[in-house]
């Protein structure tokens, strides 16, 4: 790597050279000629197409896709999220996307996958709250843990 160029070598031979990017962290650039044939089919996928697909699933899924596109600009994350409908019904994906917003304003693919795997998307909100505490509930209030000497 130099200030202006990134070069890739294999067995001592330069196989690729690209201008160095100075943009967002983890930003990447790939020449289509350097892509494997299996990856070329994803070039036709863009943000608009992911949003259109997500809108068919539901508004929460669309919100997650829009966040992914604004944060990462990595279509692979969008594809992985929407391909979860191959394993789970679209209603569950939408419910998981809705649920993730109750935990964080910055959802990740991993958090949505975890919600789906654990079935949290199928539980009513009250049952999720009950399952996160013991059968006896909280035995001490916040005041117990606030041990400041006044």
Helices and strands as residue ranges (DSSP letters): E 5-10, E 13-19, G 32-34, H 37-40, G 41-44, H 47-57, H 59-71, H 75-82, G 83-86, H 90-103, H 109-118, G 120-122, H 125-131, H 142-145
